[in-house]
């Protein structure tokens, strides 16, 4: 172990090992960032789709509530007409 060539070889191998570790960790970080970016895009598209569906459901629900309100108004008029006929009272 006193030969300079052995120490040089150890130094070159150590530098190669650290260089390879640095390269691999850098590539790993880039891959992770890319995958996180694609997950963010997917989450954004799901958020947009869910928001559109919720808006559509709210619109349909409002329309259904309006229809029920109209039906209850007509039912109220019918009950008042029946009460007027049966009891002969004039209720305003």
HTML snippet that shows the backbone in 3Dmol.js (N, CA, C, O; Angstrom):
<script src="https://3Dmol.org/build/3Dmol-min.js"></script>
<div id="view" style="width:600px;height:400px;position:relative"></div>
<script>
const pdb = `
ATOM      1  N   UNK A   1       0.818  -1.199   0.000  1.00  0.00           N
ATOM      2  CA  UNK A   1       0.000   0.000   0.000  1.00  0.00           C
ATOM      3  C   UNK A   1       0.854   1.251   0.000  1.00  0.00           C
ATOM      4  O   UNK A   1       0.327   2.344   0.211  1.00  0.00           O
ATOM      5  N   UNK A   2       2.095   1.138  -0.219  1.00  0.00           N
ATOM      6  CA  UNK A   2       2.940   2.322  -0.231  1.00  0.00           C
ATOM      7  C   UNK A   2       3.192   2.821  -1.634  1.00  0.00           C
ATOM      8  O   UNK A   2       3.829   3.860  -1.812  1.00  0.00           O
ATOM      9  N   UNK A   3       2.721   2.126  -2.610  1.00  0.00           N
ATOM     10  CA  UNK A   3       2.933   2.544  -3.999  1.00  0.00           C
ATOM     11  C   UNK A   3       2.045   3.732  -4.330  1.00  0.00           C
ATOM     12  O   UNK A   3       0.860   3.706  -3.998  1.00  0.00           O
ATOM     13  N   UNK A   4       2.561   4.759  -4.963  1.00  0.00           N
ATOM     14  CA  UNK A   4       1.741   5.906  -5.358  1.00  0.00           C
ATOM     15  C   UNK A   4       0.655   5.529  -6.359  1.00  0.00           C
ATOM     16  O   UNK A   4      -0.415   6.138  -6.393  1.00  0.00           O
ATOM     17  N   UNK A   5       0.946   4.518  -7.172  1.00  0.00           N
ATOM     18  CA  UNK A   5      -0.056   4.121  -8.174  1.00  0.00           C
ATOM     19  C   UNK A   5      -1.297   3.518  -7.486  1.00  0.00           C
ATOM     20  O   UNK A   5      -2.419   3.712  -7.954  1.00  0.00           O
ATOM     21  N   UNK A   6      -1.094   2.791  -6.383  1.00  0.00           N
ATOM     22  CA  UNK A   6      -2.229   2.220  -5.669  1.00  0.00           C
ATOM     23  C   UNK A   6      -3.095   3.325  -5.077  1.00  0.00           C
ATOM     24  O   UNK A   6      -4.323   3.262  -5.148  1.00  0.00           O
ATOM     25  N   UNK A   7      -2.460   4.330  -4.497  1.00  0.00           N
ATOM     26  CA  UNK A   7      -3.215   5.455  -3.942  1.00  0.00           C
ATOM     27  C   UNK A   7      -3.908   6.248  -5.052  1.00  0.00           C
ATOM     28  O   UNK A   7      -5.029   6.724  -4.875  1.00  0.00           O
ATOM     29  N   UNK A   8      -3.250   6.384  -6.166  1.00  0.00           N
ATOM     30  CA  UNK A   8      -3.866   7.078  -7.301  1.00  0.00           C
ATOM     31  C   UNK A   8      -5.087   6.300  -7.777  1.00  0.00           C
ATOM     32  O   UNK A   8      -6.137   6.884  -8.043  1.00  0.00           O
ATOM     33  N   UNK A   9      -4.944   4.982  -7.884  1.00  0.00           N
ATOM     34  CA  UNK A   9      -6.063   4.145  -8.301  1.00  0.00           C
ATOM     35  C   UNK A   9      -7.218   4.229  -7.297  1.00  0.00           C
ATOM     36  O   UNK A   9      -8.380   4.323  -7.692  1.00  0.00           O
ATOM     37  N   UNK A  10      -6.897   4.197  -6.004  1.00  0.00           N
ATOM     38  CA  UNK A  10      -7.935   4.339  -4.977  1.00  0.00           C
ATOM     39  C   UNK A  10      -8.622   5.698  -5.114  1.00  0.00           C
ATOM     40  O   UNK A  10      -9.847   5.781  -5.019  1.00  0.00           O
ATOM     41  N   UNK A  11      -7.855   6.756  -5.334  1.00  0.00           N
ATOM     42  CA  UNK A  11      -8.419   8.099  -5.506  1.00  0.00           C
ATOM     43  C   UNK A  11      -9.305   8.185  -6.736  1.00  0.00           C
ATOM     44  O   UNK A  11     -10.383   8.776  -6.686  1.00  0.00           O
ATOM     45  N   UNK A  12      -8.856   7.596  -7.843  1.00  0.00           N
ATOM     46  CA  UNK A  12      -9.656   7.616  -9.075  1.00  0.00           C
ATOM     47  C   UNK A  12     -10.951   6.835  -8.867  1.00  0.00           C
ATOM     48  O   UNK A  12     -12.015   7.299  -9.277  1.00  0.00           O
ATOM     49  N   UNK A  13     -10.886   5.672  -8.247  1.00  0.00           N
ATOM     50  CA  UNK A  13     -12.094   4.886  -7.997  1.00  0.00           C
ATOM     51  C   UNK A  13     -13.042   5.597  -7.031  1.00  0.00           C
ATOM     52  O   UNK A  13     -14.258   5.569  -7.225  1.00  0.00           O
ATOM     53  N   UNK A  14     -12.499   6.231  -5.999  1.00  0.00           N
ATOM     54  CA  UNK A  14     -13.334   6.983  -5.061  1.00  0.00           C
ATOM     55  C   UNK A  14     -14.005   8.162  -5.761  1.00  0.00           C
ATOM     56  O   UNK A  14     -15.188   8.427  -5.544  1.00  0.00           O
ATOM     57  N   UNK A  15     -13.246   8.871  -6.604  1.00  0.00           N
ATOM     58  CA  UNK A  15     -13.825   9.996  -7.347  1.00  0.00           C
ATOM     59  C   UNK A  15     -14.904   9.503  -8.305  1.00  0.00           C
ATOM     60  O   UNK A  15     -15.947  10.140  -8.455  1.00  0.00           O
ATOM     61  N   UNK A  16     -14.651   8.367  -8.953  1.00  0.00           N
ATOM     62  CA  UNK A  16     -15.663   7.788  -9.846  1.00  0.00           C
ATOM     63  C   UNK A  16     -16.908   7.386  -9.088  1.00  0.00           C
ATOM     64  O   UNK A  16     -18.023   7.595  -9.567  1.00  0.00           O
ATOM     65  N   UNK A  17     -16.732   6.807  -7.902  1.00  0.00           N
ATOM     66  CA  UNK A  17     -17.868   6.403  -7.077  1.00  0.00           C
ATOM     67  C   UNK A  17     -18.692   7.614  -6.646  1.00  0.00           C
ATOM     68  O   UNK A  17     -19.917   7.608  -6.764  1.00  0.00           O
ATOM     69  N   UNK A  18     -18.023   8.648  -6.148  1.00  0.00           N
ATOM     70  CA  UNK A  18     -18.742   9.853  -5.732  1.00  0.00           C
ATOM     71  C   UNK A  18     -19.395  10.550  -6.929  1.00  0.00           C
ATOM     72  O   UNK A  18     -20.503  11.075  -6.815  1.00  0.00           O
ATOM     73  N   UNK A  19     -18.713  10.554  -8.065  1.00  0.00           N
ATOM     74  CA  UNK A  19     -19.297  11.134  -9.277  1.00  0.00           C
ATOM     75  C   UNK A  19     -20.537  10.384  -9.712  1.00  0.00           C
ATOM     76  O   UNK A  19     -21.534  11.003 -10.085  1.00  0.00           O
ATOM     77  N   UNK A  20     -20.494   9.059  -9.672  1.00  0.00           N
ATOM     78  CA  UNK A  20     -21.642   8.243 -10.052  1.00  0.00           C
ATOM     79  C   UNK A  20     -22.794   8.444  -9.073  1.00  0.00           C
ATOM     80  O   UNK A  20     -23.953   8.518  -9.481  1.00  0.00           O
ATOM     81  N   UNK A  21     -22.478   8.532  -7.784  1.00  0.00           N
ATOM     82  CA  UNK A  21     -23.527   8.781  -6.792  1.00  0.00           C
ATOM     83  C   UNK A  21     -24.173  10.145  -7.019  1.00  0.00           C
ATOM     84  O   UNK A  21     -25.391  10.284  -6.911  1.00  0.00           O
ATOM     85  N   UNK A  22     -23.360  11.146  -7.331  1.00  0.00           N
ATOM     86  CA  UNK A  22     -23.895  12.485  -7.604  1.00  0.00           C
ATOM     87  C   UNK A  22     -24.783  12.464  -8.841  1.00  0.00           C
ATOM     88  O   UNK A  22     -25.866  13.047  -8.841  1.00  0.00           O
ATOM     89  N   UNK A  23     -24.329  11.797  -9.890  1.00  0.00           N
ATOM     90  CA  UNK A  23     -25.102  11.707 -11.128  1.00  0.00           C
ATOM     91  C   UNK A  23     -26.430  10.990 -10.890  1.00  0.00           C
ATOM     92  O   UNK A  23     -27.477  11.446 -11.347  1.00  0.00           O
ATOM     93  N   UNK A  24     -26.382   9.889 -10.189  1.00  0.00           N
ATOM     94  CA  UNK A  24     -27.603   9.130  -9.927  1.00  0.00           C
ATOM     95  C   UNK A  24     -28.583   9.918  -9.052  1.00  0.00           C
ATOM     96  O   UNK A  24     -29.786   9.918  -9.315  1.00  0.00           O
ATOM     97  N   UNK A  25     -28.079  10.578  -8.030  1.00  0.00           N
ATOM     98  CA  UNK A  25     -28.985  11.350  -7.172  1.00  0.00           C
ATOM     99  C   UNK A  25     -29.583  12.529  -7.937  1.00  0.00           C
ATOM    100  O   UNK A  25     -30.752  12.859  -7.738  1.00  0.00           O
ATOM    101  N   UNK A  26     -28.804  13.167  -8.803  1.00  0.00           N
ATOM    102  CA  UNK A  26     -29.324  14.272  -9.614  1.00  0.00           C
ATOM    103  C   UNK A  26     -30.404  13.770 -10.575  1.00  0.00           C
ATOM    104  O   UNK A  26     -31.457  14.392 -10.720  1.00  0.00           O
ATOM    105  N   UNK A  27     -30.131  12.647 -11.223  1.00  0.00           N
ATOM    106  CA  UNK A  27     -31.125  12.088 -12.145  1.00  0.00           C
ATOM    107  C   UNK A  27     -32.384  11.655 -11.392  1.00  0.00           C
ATOM    108  O   UNK A  27     -33.498  11.845 -11.879  1.00  0.00           O
ATOM    109  N   UNK A  28     -32.204  11.081 -10.220  1.00  0.00           N
ATOM    110  CA  UNK A  28     -33.337  10.662  -9.409  1.00  0.00           C
ATOM    111  C   UNK A  28     -34.198  11.852  -9.033  1.00  0.00           C
ATOM    112  O   UNK A  28     -35.424  11.777  -9.112  1.00  0.00           O
ATOM    113  N   UNK A  29     -33.581  12.941  -8.630  1.00  0.00           N
ATOM    114  CA  UNK A  29     -34.319  14.151  -8.257  1.00  0.00           C
ATOM    115  C   UNK A  29     -35.078  14.698  -9.462  1.00  0.00           C
ATOM    116  O   UNK A  29     -36.220  15.138  -9.329  1.00  0.00           O
ATOM    117  N   UNK A  30     -34.446  14.673 -10.642  1.00  0.00           N
ATOM    118  CA  UNK A  30     -35.132  15.155 -11.851  1.00  0.00           C
ATOM    119  C   UNK A  30     -36.335  14.293 -12.188  1.00  0.00           C
ATOM    120  O   UNK A  30     -37.391  14.810 -12.555  1.00  0.00           O
ATOM    121  N   UNK A  31     -36.182  12.986 -12.067  1.00  0.00           N
ATOM    122  CA  UNK A  31     -37.303  12.081 -12.342  1.00  0.00           C
ATOM    123  C   UNK A  31     -38.428  12.327 -11.348  1.00  0.00           C
ATOM    124  O   UNK A  31     -39.595  12.376 -11.738  1.00  0.00           O
ATOM    125  N   UNK A  32     -38.102  12.478 -10.093  1.00  0.00           N
ATOM    126  CA  UNK A  32     -39.121  12.731  -9.072  1.00  0.00           C
ATOM    127  C   UNK A  32     -39.842  14.043  -9.358  1.00  0.00           C
ATOM    128  O   UNK A  32     -41.067  14.110  -9.256  1.00  0.00           O
ATOM    129  N   UNK A  33     -39.095  15.086  -9.716  1.00  0.00           N
ATOM    130  CA  UNK A  33     -39.735  16.379 -10.022  1.00  0.00           C
ATOM    131  C   UNK A  33     -40.653  16.270 -11.227  1.00  0.00           C
ATOM    132  O   UNK A  33     -41.738  16.851 -11.241  1.00  0.00           O
ATOM    133  N   UNK A  34     -40.221  15.529 -12.235  1.00  0.00           N
ATOM    134  CA  UNK A  34     -41.058  15.345 -13.419  1.00  0.00           C
ATOM    135  C   UNK A  34     -42.340  14.602 -13.066  1.00  0.00           C
ATOM    136  O   UNK A  34     -43.427  14.974 -13.508  1.00  0.00           O
ATOM    137  N   UNK A  35     -42.203  13.557 -12.272  1.00  0.00           N
ATOM    138  CA  UNK A  35     -43.390  12.785 -11.881  1.00  0.00           C
ATOM    139  C   UNK A  35     -44.322  13.616 -11.008  1.00  0.00           C
ATOM    140  O   UNK A  35     -45.541  13.532 -11.157  1.00  0.00           O
ATOM    141  N   UNK A  36     -43.780  14.400 -10.118  1.00  0.00           N
ATOM    142  CA  UNK A  36     -44.612  15.278  -9.286  1.00  0.00           C
ATOM    143  C   UNK A  36     -45.340  16.286 -10.168  1.00  0.00           C
ATOM    144  O   UNK A  36     -46.509  16.593  -9.936  1.00  0.00           O
ATOM    145  N   UNK A  37     -44.643  16.802 -11.184  1.00  0.00           N
ATOM    146  CA  UNK A  37     -45.289  17.723 -12.115  1.00  0.00           C
ATOM    147  C   UNK A  37     -46.444  17.070 -12.853  1.00  0.00           C
ATOM    148  O   UNK A  37     -47.494  17.687 -13.033  1.00  0.00           O
ATOM    149  N   UNK A  38     -46.257  15.816 -13.287  1.00  0.00           N
ATOM    150  CA  UNK A  38     -47.346  15.130 -13.985  1.00  0.00           C
ATOM    151  C   UNK A  38     -48.508  14.828 -13.039  1.00  0.00           C
ATOM    152  O   UNK A  38     -49.668  14.860 -13.451  1.00  0.00           O
ATOM    153  N   UNK A  39     -48.204  14.539 -11.783  1.00  0.00           N
ATOM    154  CA  UNK A  39     -49.275  14.319 -10.800  1.00  0.00           C
ATOM    155  C   UNK A  39     -50.048  15.620 -10.579  1.00  0.00           C
ATOM    156  O   UNK A  39     -51.272  15.605 -10.449  1.00  0.00           O
ATOM    157  N   UNK A  40     -49.341  16.726 -10.536  1.00  0.00           N
ATOM    158  CA  UNK A  40     -50.025  18.018 -10.368  1.00  0.00           C
ATOM    159  C   UNK A  40     -50.945  18.311 -11.541  1.00  0.00           C
ATOM    160  O   UNK A  40     -52.046  18.830 -11.356  1.00  0.00           O
ATOM    161  N   UNK A  41     -50.498  17.979 -12.747  1.00  0.00           N
ATOM    162  CA  UNK A  41     -51.346  18.184 -13.931  1.00  0.00           C
ATOM    163  C   UNK A  41     -52.593  17.313 -13.833  1.00  0.00           C
ATOM    164  O   UNK A  41     -53.700  17.776 -14.105  1.00  0.00           O
ATOM    165  N   UNK A  42     -52.413  16.051 -13.442  1.00  0.00           N
ATOM    166  CA  UNK A  42     -53.559  15.151 -13.304  1.00  0.00           C
ATOM    167  C   UNK A  42     -54.527  15.642 -12.233  1.00  0.00           C
ATOM    168  O   UNK A  42     -55.741  15.617 -12.434  1.00  0.00           O
ATOM    169  N   UNK A  43     -54.003  16.081 -11.114  1.00  0.00           N
ATOM    170  CA  UNK A  43     -54.854  16.602 -10.043  1.00  0.00           C
ATOM    171  C   UNK A  43     -55.599  17.849 -10.532  1.00  0.00           C
ATOM    172  O   UNK A  43     -56.776  18.031 -10.222  1.00  0.00           O
ATOM    173  N   UNK A  44     -54.925  18.691 -11.283  1.00  0.00           N
ATOM    174  CA  UNK A  44     -55.587  19.879 -11.828  1.00  0.00           C
ATOM    175  C   UNK A  44     -56.719  19.514 -12.770  1.00  0.00           C
ATOM    176  O   UNK A  44     -57.781  20.135 -12.737  1.00  0.00           O
ATOM    177  N   UNK A  45     -56.500  18.502 -13.618  1.00  0.00           N
ATOM    178  CA  UNK A  45     -57.564  18.103 -14.540  1.00  0.00           C
ATOM    179  C   UNK A  45     -58.729  17.459 -13.793  1.00  0.00           C
ATOM    180  O   UNK A  45     -59.888  17.663 -14.152  1.00  0.00           O
ATOM    181  N   UNK A  46     -58.423  16.681 -12.756  1.00  0.00           N
ATOM    182  CA  UNK A  46     -59.498  16.088 -11.947  1.00  0.00           C
ATOM    183  C   UNK A  46     -60.270  17.189 -11.223  1.00  0.00           C
ATOM    184  O   UNK A  46     -61.496  17.136 -11.131  1.00  0.00           O
ATOM    185  N   UNK A  47     -59.553  18.180 -10.713  1.00  0.00           N
ATOM    186  CA  UNK A  47     -60.207  19.297 -10.032  1.00  0.00           C
ATOM    187  C   UNK A  47     -61.148  20.027 -10.994  1.00  0.00           C
ATOM    188  O   UNK A  47     -62.269  20.376 -10.624  1.00  0.00           O
ATOM    189  N   UNK A  48     -60.693  20.256 -12.221  1.00  0.00           N
ATOM    190  CA  UNK A  48     -61.522  20.939 -13.212  1.00  0.00           C
ATOM    191  C   UNK A  48     -62.757  20.113 -13.541  1.00  0.00           C
ATOM    192  O   UNK A  48     -63.864  20.643 -13.637  1.00  0.00           O
ATOM    193  N   UNK A  49     -62.559  18.805 -13.713  1.00  0.00           N
ATOM    194  CA  UNK A  49     -63.680  17.929 -14.044  1.00  0.00           C
ATOM    195  C   UNK A  49     -64.693  17.873 -12.903  1.00  0.00           C
ATOM    196  O   UNK A  49     -65.900  17.946 -13.138  1.00  0.00           O
ATOM    197  N   UNK A  50     -64.214  17.747 -11.689  1.00  0.00           N
ATOM    198  CA  UNK A  50     -65.114  17.698 -10.528  1.00  0.00           C
ATOM    199  C   UNK A  50     -65.860  19.026 -10.379  1.00  0.00           C
ATOM    200  O   UNK A  50     -67.053  19.042 -10.076  1.00  0.00           O
ATOM    201  N   UNK A  51     -65.162  20.121 -10.591  1.00  0.00           N
ATOM    202  CA  UNK A  51     -65.803  21.426 -10.494  1.00  0.00           C
ATOM    203  C   UNK A  51     -66.905  21.567 -11.545  1.00  0.00           C
ATOM    204  O   UNK A  51     -67.981  22.089 -11.255  1.00  0.00           O
ATOM    205  N   UNK A  52     -66.632  21.101 -12.766  1.00  0.00           N
ATOM    206  CA  UNK A  52     -67.648  21.173 -13.827  1.00  0.00           C
ATOM    207  C   UNK A  52     -68.851  20.305 -13.474  1.00  0.00           C
ATOM    208  O   UNK A  52     -69.995  20.703 -13.693  1.00  0.00           O
ATOM    209  N   UNK A  53     -68.595  19.134 -12.933  1.00  0.00           N
ATOM    210  CA  UNK A  53     -69.711  18.259 -12.556  1.00  0.00           C
ATOM    211  C   UNK A  53     -70.524  18.860 -11.414  1.00  0.00           C
ATOM    212  O   UNK A  53     -71.752  18.786 -11.422  1.00  0.00           O
ATOM    213  N   UNK A  54     -69.862  19.441 -10.456  1.00  0.00           N
ATOM    214  CA  UNK A  54     -70.576  20.071  -9.339  1.00  0.00           C
ATOM    215  C   UNK A  54     -71.426  21.232  -9.849  1.00  0.00           C
ATOM    216  O   UNK A  54     -72.569  21.397  -9.425  1.00  0.00           O
ATOM    217  N   UNK A  55     -70.868  22.038 -10.760  1.00  0.00           N
ATOM    218  CA  UNK A  55     -71.643  23.142 -11.323  1.00  0.00           C
ATOM    219  C   UNK A  55     -72.878  22.618 -12.053  1.00  0.00           C
ATOM    220  O   UNK A  55     -73.971  23.168 -11.920  1.00  0.00           O
ATOM    221  N   UNK A  56     -72.687  21.537 -12.833  1.00  0.00           N
ATOM    222  CA  UNK A  56     -73.818  20.966 -13.558  1.00  0.00           C
ATOM    223  C   UNK A  56     -74.870  20.426 -12.590  1.00  0.00           C
ATOM    224  O   UNK A  56     -76.067  20.608 -12.809  1.00  0.00           O
ATOM    225  N   UNK A  57     -74.427  19.764 -11.523  1.00  0.00           N
ATOM    226  CA  UNK A  57     -75.367  19.250 -10.535  1.00  0.00           C
ATOM    227  C   UNK A  57     -76.107  20.377  -9.821  1.00  0.00           C
ATOM    228  O   UNK A  57     -77.298  20.254  -9.536  1.00  0.00           O
ATOM    229  N   UNK A  58     -75.411  21.474  -9.530  1.00  0.00           N
ATOM    230  CA  UNK A  58     -76.069  22.615  -8.899  1.00  0.00           C
ATOM    231  C   UNK A  58     -77.130  23.192  -9.822  1.00  0.00           C
ATOM    232  O   UNK A  58     -78.220  23.545  -9.372  1.00  0.00           O
ATOM    233  N   UNK A  59     -76.821  23.291 -11.106  1.00  0.00           N
ATOM    234  CA  UNK A  59     -77.790  23.805 -12.071  1.00  0.00           C
ATOM    235  C   UNK A  59     -79.010  22.898 -12.140  1.00  0.00           C
ATOM    236  O   UNK A  59     -80.147  23.369 -12.130  1.00  0.00           O
ATOM    237  N   UNK A  60     -78.764  21.590 -12.211  1.00  0.00           N
ATOM    238  CA  UNK A  60     -79.883  20.645 -12.260  1.00  0.00           C
ATOM    239  C   UNK A  60     -80.697  20.693 -10.972  1.00  0.00           C
ATOM    240  O   UNK A  60     -81.925  20.610 -11.012  1.00  0.00           O
ATOM    241  N   UNK A  61     -80.031  20.823  -9.841  1.00  0.00           N
ATOM    242  CA  UNK A  61     -80.731  20.887  -8.565  1.00  0.00           C
ATOM    243  C   UNK A  61     -81.589  22.147  -8.474  1.00  0.00           C
ATOM    244  O   UNK A  61     -82.723  22.092  -8.000  1.00  0.00           O
ATOM    245  N   UNK A  62     -81.060  23.267  -8.920  1.00  0.00           N
ATOM    246  CA  UNK A  62     -81.849  24.514  -8.911  1.00  0.00           C
ATOM    247  C   UNK A  62     -83.084  24.385  -9.805  1.00  0.00           C
ATOM    248  O   UNK A  62     -84.172  24.829  -9.439  1.00  0.00           O
ATOM    249  N   UNK A  63     -82.907  23.772 -10.980  1.00  0.00           N
ATOM    250  CA  UNK A  63     -84.040  23.584 -11.887  1.00  0.00           C
ATOM    251  C   UNK A  63     -85.087  22.669 -11.249  1.00  0.00           C
ATOM    252  O   UNK A  63     -86.288  22.918 -11.358  1.00  0.00           O
ATOM    253  N   UNK A  64     -84.626  21.617 -10.588  1.00  0.00           N
ATOM    254  CA  UNK A  64     -85.558  20.699  -9.935  1.00  0.00           C
ATOM    255  C   UNK A  64     -86.293  21.387  -8.781  1.00  0.00           C
ATOM    256  O   UNK A  64     -87.486  21.160  -8.578  1.00  0.00           O
ATOM    257  N   UNK A  65     -85.592  22.210  -8.041  1.00  0.00           N
ATOM    258  CA  UNK A  65     -86.229  22.945  -6.945  1.00  0.00           C
ATOM    259  C   UNK A  65     -87.275  23.910  -7.499  1.00  0.00           C
ATOM    260  O   UNK A  65     -88.352  24.061  -6.921  1.00  0.00           O
ATOM    261  N   UNK A  66     -86.957  24.569  -8.629  1.00  0.00           N
ATOM    262  CA  UNK A  66     -87.943  25.460  -9.254  1.00  0.00           C
ATOM    263  C   UNK A  66     -89.187  24.690  -9.679  1.00  0.00           C
ATOM    264  O   UNK A  66     -90.309  25.156  -9.483  1.00  0.00           O
ATOM    265  N   UNK A  67     -88.981  23.497 -10.266  1.00  0.00           N
ATOM    266  CA  UNK A  67     -90.125  22.680 -10.685  1.00  0.00           C
ATOM    267  C   UNK A  67     -90.964  22.261  -9.478  1.00  0.00           C
ATOM    268  O   UNK A  67     -92.193  22.313  -9.529  1.00  0.00           O
ATOM    269  N   UNK A  68     -90.303  21.846  -8.392  1.00  0.00           N
ATOM    270  CA  UNK A  68     -91.042  21.467  -7.189  1.00  0.00           C
ATOM    271  C   UNK A  68     -91.794  22.650  -6.605  1.00  0.00           C
ATOM    272  O   UNK A  68     -92.914  22.500  -6.117  1.00  0.00           O
ATOM    273  N   UNK A  69     -91.185  23.818  -6.652  1.00  0.00           N
ATOM    274  CA  UNK A  69     -91.851  25.021  -6.149  1.00  0.00           C
ATOM    275  C   UNK A  69     -93.094  25.326  -6.978  1.00  0.00           C
ATOM    276  O   UNK A  69     -94.144  25.670  -6.434  1.00  0.00           O
ATOM    277  N   UNK A  70     -92.968  25.196  -8.305  1.00  0.00           N
ATOM    278  CA  UNK A  70     -94.121  25.440  -9.173  1.00  0.00           C
ATOM    279  C   UNK A  70     -95.223  24.411  -8.906  1.00  0.00           C
ATOM    280  O   UNK A  70     -96.407  24.748  -8.871  1.00  0.00           O
ATOM    281  N   UNK A  71     -94.820  23.160  -8.719  1.00  0.00           N
ATOM    282  CA  UNK A  71     -95.813  22.122  -8.445  1.00  0.00           C
ATOM    283  C   UNK A  71     -96.490  22.359  -7.101  1.00  0.00           C
ATOM    284  O   UNK A  71     -97.694  22.138  -6.968  1.00  0.00           O
ATOM    285  N   UNK A  72     -95.728  22.809  -6.100  1.00  0.00           N
ATOM    286  CA  UNK A  72     -96.355  23.071  -4.801  1.00  0.00           C
ATOM    287  C   UNK A  72     -97.280  24.277  -4.894  1.00  0.00           C
ATOM    288  O   UNK A  72     -98.314  24.310  -4.227  1.00  0.00           O
ATOM    289  N   UNK A  73     -96.923  25.286  -5.725  1.00  0.00           N
ATOM    290  CA  UNK A  73     -97.821  26.430  -5.910  1.00  0.00           C
ATOM    291  C   UNK A  73     -99.129  25.986  -6.560  1.00  0.00           C
ATOM    292  O   UNK A  73    -100.212  26.394  -6.139  1.00  0.00           O
ATOM    293  N   UNK A  74     -99.019  25.146  -7.589  1.00  0.00           N
ATOM    294  CA  UNK A  74    -100.250  24.688  -8.249  1.00  0.00           C
ATOM    295  C   UNK A  74    -101.064  23.793  -7.315  1.00  0.00           C
ATOM    296  O   UNK A  74    -102.294  23.828  -7.333  1.00  0.00           O
ATOM    297  N   UNK A  75    -100.377  22.995  -6.504  1.00  0.00           N
ATOM    298  CA  UNK A  75    -101.070  22.155  -5.534  1.00  0.00           C
ATOM    299  C   UNK A  75    -101.775  23.016  -4.491  1.00  0.00           C
ATOM    300  O   UNK A  75    -102.885  22.692  -4.070  1.00  0.00           O
ATOM    301  N   UNK A  76    -101.145  24.102  -4.075  1.00  0.00           N
ATOM    302  CA  UNK A  76    -101.754  25.012  -3.106  1.00  0.00           C
ATOM    303  C   UNK A  76    -103.006  25.645  -3.701  1.00  0.00           C
ATOM    304  O   UNK A  76    -104.026  25.765  -3.022  1.00  0.00           O
ATOM    305  N   UNK A  77    -102.933  26.049  -4.961  1.00  0.00           N
ATOM    306  CA  UNK A  77    -104.110  26.621  -5.614  1.00  0.00           C
ATOM    307  C   UNK A  77    -105.229  25.597  -5.710  1.00  0.00           C
ATOM    308  O   UNK A  77    -106.399  25.915  -5.492  1.00  0.00           O
ATOM    309  N   UNK A  78    -104.852  24.349  -6.043  1.00  0.00           N
ATOM    310  CA  UNK A  78    -105.882  23.302  -6.151  1.00  0.00           C
ATOM    311  C   UNK A  78    -106.552  23.036  -4.801  1.00  0.00           C
ATOM    312  O   UNK A  78    -107.772  22.881  -4.734  1.00  0.00           O
ATOM    313  N   UNK A  79    -105.772  22.983  -3.742  1.00  0.00           N
ATOM    314  CA  UNK A  79    -106.338  22.753  -2.406  1.00  0.00           C
ATOM    315  C   UNK A  79    -107.231  23.912  -2.003  1.00  0.00           C
ATOM    316  O   UNK A  79    -108.289  23.706  -1.408  1.00  0.00           O
ATOM    317  N   UNK A  80    -106.817  25.118  -2.320  1.00  0.00           N
ATOM    318  CA  UNK A  80    -107.660  26.278  -1.996  1.00  0.00           C
ATOM    319  C   UNK A  80    -108.964  26.232  -2.785  1.00  0.00           C
ATOM    320  O   UNK A  80    -110.024  26.570  -2.258  1.00  0.00           O
ATOM    321  N   UNK A  81    -108.889  25.815  -4.044  1.00  0.00           N
ATOM    322  CA  UNK A  81    -110.111  25.722  -4.861  1.00  0.00           C
ATOM    323  C   UNK A  81    -111.039  24.651  -4.306  1.00  0.00           C
ATOM    324  O   UNK A  81    -112.253  24.844  -4.249  1.00  0.00           O
ATOM    325  N   UNK A  82    -110.466  23.517  -3.896  1.00  0.00           N
ATOM    326  CA  UNK A  82    -111.291  22.449  -3.316  1.00  0.00           C
ATOM    327  C   UNK A  82    -111.914  22.928  -2.002  1.00  0.00           C
ATOM    328  O   UNK A  82    -113.096  22.685  -1.757  1.00  0.00           O
ATOM    329  N   UNK A  83    -111.145  23.594  -1.170  1.00  0.00           N
ATOM    330  CA  UNK A  83    -111.672  24.097   0.102  1.00  0.00           C
ATOM    331  C   UNK A  83    -112.777  25.109  -0.158  1.00  0.00           C
ATOM    332  O   UNK A  83    -113.769  25.136   0.570  1.00  0.00           O
ATOM    333  N   UNK A  84    -112.626  25.930  -1.172  1.00  0.00           N
ATOM    334  CA  UNK A  84    -113.647  26.929  -1.502  1.00  0.00           C
ATOM    335  C   UNK A  84    -114.936  26.240  -1.955  1.00  0.00           C
ATOM    336  O   UNK A  84    -116.033  26.658  -1.586  1.00  0.00           O
ATOM    337  N   UNK A  85    -114.796  25.178  -2.759  1.00  0.00           N
ATOM    338  CA  UNK A  85    -115.972  24.469  -3.235  1.00  0.00           C
ATOM    339  C   UNK A  85    -116.659  23.693  -2.110  1.00  0.00           C
ATOM    340  O   UNK A  85    -117.883  23.727  -1.977  1.00  0.00           O
ATOM    341  N   UNK A  86    -115.863  23.000  -1.311  1.00  0.00           N
ATOM    342  CA  UNK A  86    -116.440  22.131  -0.285  1.00  0.00           C
ATOM    343  C   UNK A  86    -117.017  22.945   0.856  1.00  0.00           C
ATOM    344  O   UNK A  86    -118.143  22.692   1.284  1.00  0.00           O
ATOM    345  N   UNK A  87    -116.273  23.915   1.357  1.00  0.00           N
ATOM    346  CA  UNK A  87    -116.690  24.641   2.540  1.00  0.00           C
ATOM    347  C   UNK A  87    -117.395  25.939   2.193  1.00  0.00           C
ATOM    348  O   UNK A  87    -118.013  26.564   3.054  1.00  0.00           O
ATOM    349  N   UNK A  88    -117.305  26.342   0.945  1.00  0.00           N
ATOM    350  CA  UNK A  88    -117.995  27.559   0.517  1.00  0.00           C
ATOM    351  C   UNK A  88    -117.433  28.825   1.132  1.00  0.00           C
ATOM    352  O   UNK A  88    -118.102  29.857   1.176  1.00  0.00           O
ATOM    353  N   UNK A  89    -116.211  28.741   1.601  1.00  0.00           N
ATOM    354  CA  UNK A  89    -115.616  29.932   2.200  1.00  0.00           C
ATOM    355  C   UNK A  89    -114.749  30.630   1.164  1.00  0.00           C
ATOM    356  O   UNK A  89    -114.210  30.010   0.247  1.00  0.00           O
ATOM    357  N   UNK A  90    -114.640  31.877   1.331  1.00  0.00           N
ATOM    358  CA  UNK A  90    -113.807  32.660   0.402  1.00  0.00           C
ATOM    359  C   UNK A  90    -112.510  33.016   1.136  1.00  0.00           C
ATOM    360  O   UNK A  90    -112.477  33.904   1.988  1.00  0.00           O
ATOM    361  N   UNK A  91    -111.490  32.323   0.792  1.00  0.00           N
ATOM    362  CA  UNK A  91    -110.205  32.577   1.436  1.00  0.00           C
ATOM    363  C   UNK A  91    -109.279  33.203   0.426  1.00  0.00           C
ATOM    364  O   UNK A  91    -109.138  32.719  -0.697  1.00  0.00           O
ATOM    365  N   UNK A  92    -108.651  34.282   0.833  1.00  0.00           N
ATOM    366  CA  UNK A  92    -107.792  34.985  -0.100  1.00  0.00           C
ATOM    367  C   UNK A  92    -106.385  34.514  -0.008  1.00  0.00           C
ATOM    368  O   UNK A  92    -105.520  35.007  -0.732  1.00  0.00           O
TER     369      UNK A  92
END
`;
const viewer = $3Dmol.createViewer("view");
viewer.addModel(pdb, "pdb");
viewer.setStyle({}, {cartoon: {color: "spectrum"}});
viewer.zoomTo();
viewer.render();
</script>
